[in-house]
Amino acid sequence: MKDIIHIIGHKNPDTDSIVASIAYAELKRKMGMNAIACRIGDLNPETDFVLKKFHVNEPVYIQNAKVKLYDVPFDDPLIIRKECTIKEAWERIAANRTSALYVVDKEQKLIGVVSMSDISNILLNDKGPGNKTLMRNTPSDNIVKVLQGKYVFKSERYHPNGEVHILGSRKDCYADISYKDSIVIMRDDLALQKRVIQDGAACLILVDVDIISQGIQRLAKEKHTTIIKTDLSMLCTVRRVFKAPCVGMIMKRKIICFNNHAYIDDVYNKMSKSRFRSYPVVNNQGVVLGSISRYHLLNYQKKKFILVDHNELSQSIDYLKEAEVLEVVDHHRIGDVETTTPIRFRNEIIGSTCSIIAKMYQEAHIAPEKTTAAILCCAIISDTMNFNSPTTTPADKEIAKGLAELAEVDLDALAKEMFGAVATIKGRTMSEILYNDFKEYNIDGKRIAIGQINIADEQEIVEVREAFLDYMETINAINKFDLLMMCFTSADGSGSNLLFIGPLAGVVDEAFKEDIMDDLYFVDGVISRKKQIIPALSKQLGEL
């Protein structure tokens, strides 16, 4: 996450919002910054059409501004396979000065944790060397490995009972011991070797033995006794043999681990209820990705954002207050986004945020890519209703003209193609219509929400009007807006059909009573939320 700048438009993004994030991210990268275009909502059909037409990838979707574990530079994992020996685990823990290793299977999936204390409990307490269960289940290959030994004979019927006998000298006192199915460590005593094998020992470990008689080898094969020879001293052999069991036999299987998609605050809360020094981080498949401790959570960076085409909390990404806002580029009214330090805030009276972005390219003496210039044209056409919106300025037209030359496109033909392809509500769900371009506002403490969609045929409104009003009632029963409005804006920029519900529905009648043209509530010349609808509603609310 370090130094990544997320450039985002508003919720339920329109073409201006999406293209602004794409184009500004490109400009920032050309200026040497690690910026990525992001979105916090689905693409509407118009934007989808534009991006596909010019083969531009859509911005990355992000759910909220909270930091997740994958945003934090946690440590590389210290892992070990469950088949490895306790000796290997001990040495790896000591070499890395850590307290634990994460035990994984062949697919690198987490199955357990083994710590220094787990190993110490086996080797240092009274029950360690006498832990028959461990030695009973330890493969003879592990014993060869830890003793740096070699097989003199390897029986296919290895059958230890877990007992380990250490015969350190030639003494008759060993005569009364039963060695059946046991592991025996001894020096060069031919008679005792024979006795041990005839008794049915599972494994004979020979120390300080140069020559092993053919008779002993034949007897071992007959009695299925594995013989291992090591050049280690008796003391070293005894110490190491109890480190031969597999890590999987002593590991803890109940593990506190964290998915890399977990939120940092949730992770910290869970950590605070336990006392481990570090915790494994895994992906959705359970593969170990790393290790994290409280240190990482106390020093992580907040996500960094640049807001385009909006500057109100209700329209922005969730949990924005937990992030760092670096910059705002917008053409709407000043909203309620607050920052802890001064930032660059660019707000202009202009028809499209993308017009501002295009100006910023010019100011930086950097030319946008050809495809970027093309989608910037589309965004300006969209937000200015092909330059028919009252928000349109001469600058929008001039900027679009220059971009069109760079992109080698015809603005009129492009507008006709765009609106002809998407200015319809046929085949769309009620949700897709309402949230095509949906914004929330707070005006004098009142919650206002307005959806907008372009439409070429007014008859389509007639066909869905009653059902759509019922849907709006359902939505408002959940969200409890003071006013919920839907604008079906004519693709030719002549006006909008309004549908509205809520306790403040009467405000709409008062605001537009001079402009209503018919029973479908067509408001002549009204196509801009920002410059016409919101100011009119604000004026009426101020008079209440």
Secondary structure, DSSP 8 states (H G I E B T S, - for coil): -TT-EEEE--SS--HHHHHHHHHHHHHHHHTT--EEEEESS---HHHHHHHHHTT----EE--BSS-BGGGS--B---EEETTSBHHHHHHHHHHHT-SEEEEE-TT-BEEEEEEHHHHHHHHTSTTSTT-HHHHHT--HHHHHHHTT-EEEE--TT----S-EEEE-S--GGGGG---TT-EEEE-S-HHHHHHHHHTT-SEEEEES-S---HHHHHHHHHHT-EEEEE-S-HHHHHHHHTT-SBGGGT-B-----EETTSBHHHHHHHHTT---S-EEEE-TT-BEEEEE-HHHHHS----EEEEES---GGGS-BTGGGSEEEEEEESS-------SS--EEEE-SSS-HHHHHHHHHHHTT----HHHHHHHHHHHHHHTTTTTSTT--HHHHHHHHHHHHHHT--HHHHHHHHHHHH---TT--HHHHHTTTEEEEEETTEEEEEEEEEES-THHHHHHHHHHHHHHHHHHHHH--SEEEEEEEETTSSEEEEEEESTTHHHHHHHHTTTB-STT-EEET---IIIIIHHHHHHHHHT-
